[in-house]
Amino acid sequence: MTTVQPTILNSLPELVAVRHDLHAHPELGLEEVRTSNLVARQLEAMGYRVTRGLARTGIVATLSNGTGRRSIGIRADMDALPIAEETGLAYASRMPGLMHACGHDGHTTMLLGAAKALAERRNFDGTIHLIFQPAEENVGGARIMVEEGLFERFPCDAVFALHNEPNLPFGQFAFREGPIMAAVDEAFIKVRGSGGHGAEPQATADPIVAGASIVMALQSIVSRNIHPLDPAVVTVAAFHGGAASNVIPSTADITVGIRSFDPRVRDELEHRIGLIAARQAQSYDMTATVDYRRSYDPTINHKAETDFARSLARRFAGPEKVVDLERPFMGSEDFGYMLKERPGTYFFLGGARAGNSYPLHHPAYDFNDDLIPIGAAFWTELAETYLKSE
């Protein structure tokens, strides 16, 4: 039932080549210089007005047609991850320790495919802003672009973004009104005791023991302090202390990852982590300090734009290819900063392969090229429908 525009079908070999080139040359957040230059050159050749430099390497490509005053923004992320690739592909990363393990090379390519179709067809009335965003993975490129005046310089009545998901059936569109991705925070706990010889623990204040008590007590926050119907995660991801069996160290360090959706829950998690760390350490006659860092806010979709994109997907791919997620994902996404400024929606496009599909952020993951024409065609139809001539 999916209809792919002839422009995209004719350009598919070129688009796949672009995706493979991006995959072979991954760049981390705010360092996407080569990627940004490649994208900008292609968009300029298509006739877009290209603005560079937002969030250092970000690009906004603008195309207007007709006399319509409405405008739309579509975002694709461009950055890679600090992961050593293990795919063995001919176009595998040439940059040691870096790879496109999340499919941002595919997201960028799909939007470039849509850009070409939109420029050639001119089947819309209004203004399209294509937002090629850096630093989604860990720096918050979306927040930086917003802070640098993204929507003041490029007004958008609505903004849209998608992410491939290899754990969903191929070609399936997955939507959710309201929260779809979690807020993510980090807590760095330092336990301070008094070190000494491992043979005489009575003469020390062992931060390993106090730290272990903190780790166990943290497990009670979600089960005993947070309402059972409020999603939350507290994960102790690292515990470092000591280096030899006969030495009790003076300090121990604990790293905690925190996920939530509701602002009140987020506040409570921060409060409880600080309280538990201090009181547990105190019970062992030690001290603990917490460096609590709030990172990405939750990604919360707007109803009208979610309804619009879902309805379009049903016509585009067929009702059997469209689902509503029962619950949000506990992963995080900085597109939420754009959704705090403008109405819009963020959704998933299934990319499962026959046989084994590696998950996102796995060293053997590779974006499914068969998604390129689907994503490009859907973005084209979404922009044309949203800016439909009256």
Secondary structure, DSSP 8 states (H G I E B T S, - for coil): -----HHHHHHHHHHHHHHHHHHHS---TT--HHHHHHHHHHHHHHT-EEEEEETTTEEEEEEEETT---EEEEEEE---BS-------TT--SSTT-B--SSHHHHHHHHHHHHHHHHHH---SEEEEEEEE--TTTT-HHHHHHHTTHHHHS--SEEEEEEEETTS-TT-EEE-SEEEE-EEEEEEEEEE-B-EETT-GGGSB-HHHHHHHHHHHHTHHHHHTS-TTS-EEEEEEEEE--SSTTEE-SEEEEEEEEEESSHHHHHHHHHHHHHHHHHHHHHTT-EEEEEEEE----EEE-HHHHHHHHHHHHHHH-GGGEEE-SS-BSS--TTHHHHHHS-EEEEEEE---SS----TT-TT----TTHHHHHHHHHHHHHHHHT---
